[in-house]
Amino acid sequence: DRLQAAVSSEGAVPGSKFLPTPLRKRLAWTMMDKKYAHDMLFDVAHMARHVAGFEKLVVVALDQKTTRACAAGGISSASAGASQTGGVTSGRMKGVSNALVEVVQGAKFKASLWFVQHKYDFVFFEADVWFTKSIDVLWSAAHRDVVTYQESRRAPLEDLDLYVAAHQNNPTSTNIGVYAARATDASREFFAGLLEEMRL
């Protein structure tokens, strides 16, 4: 399986069911197509490792050019072409083909489900997200300041099953461009249910 090969090449191991993993030690992953890869593949990889502080990074490549670019740069990747991720019905986005929207939507949540099913805690970030500090510093500050359910606000960040970023200009609006998940029954149920709703 392509994801397993990419994860193994990073030396990632499944998380402990009992000991939550700090975000920087979780498997980080992003998705890219050839346009993003051409413009910023190596910058994103550098930022993820040296600014955000992630120890393990995998790129889910949406096309063969991205897969080849990752291989040439020594970046762990797994191909998720249209044949593996199709099937989402979605509306049109200005300037973006329906096929690409389907691939991106399908790949994001299928890969998320795969990671938690295989017991990997992870942090996902879209390729156009730029971390300006360590992920642990950023997330701790966000967790302290954001409006959350009372019980999750008191829980240590690493204990939460799923933690979704908020939009910068609207902290009560979720931003699925950045989220962290633990490999728990709750997160597996969430991603499986999400894919079922999307009919994948």
Secondary structure as GFF3:
##gff-version 3
##sequence-region A 1 200
A	DSSP	alpha_helix	2	9	.	.	.	ID=ss1
A	DSSP	three_ten_helix	23	25	.	.	.	ID=ss2
A	DSSP	beta_strand	27	32	.	.	.	ID=ss3
A	DSSP	alpha_helix	34	46	.	.	.	ID=ss4
A	DSSP	pi_helix	47	51	.	.	.	ID=ss5
A	DSSP	beta_strand	56	61	.	.	.	ID=ss6
A	DSSP	alpha_helix	64	72	.	.	.	ID=ss7
A	DSSP	beta_strand	77	79	.	.	.	ID=ss8
A	DSSP	alpha_helix	82	85	.	.	.	ID=ss9
A	DSSP	alpha_helix	98	117	.	.	.	ID=ss10
A	DSSP	beta_strand	122	125	.	.	.	ID=ss11
A	DSSP	alpha_helix	135	145	.	.	.	ID=ss12
A	DSSP	alpha_helix	150	154	.	.	.	ID=ss13
A	DSSP	three_ten_helix	157	159	.	.	.	ID=ss14
A	DSSP	beta_strand	162	167	.	.	.	ID=ss15
A	DSSP	beta_strand	170	181	.	.	.	ID=ss16
A	DSSP	alpha_helix	185	197	.	.	.	ID=ss17
###
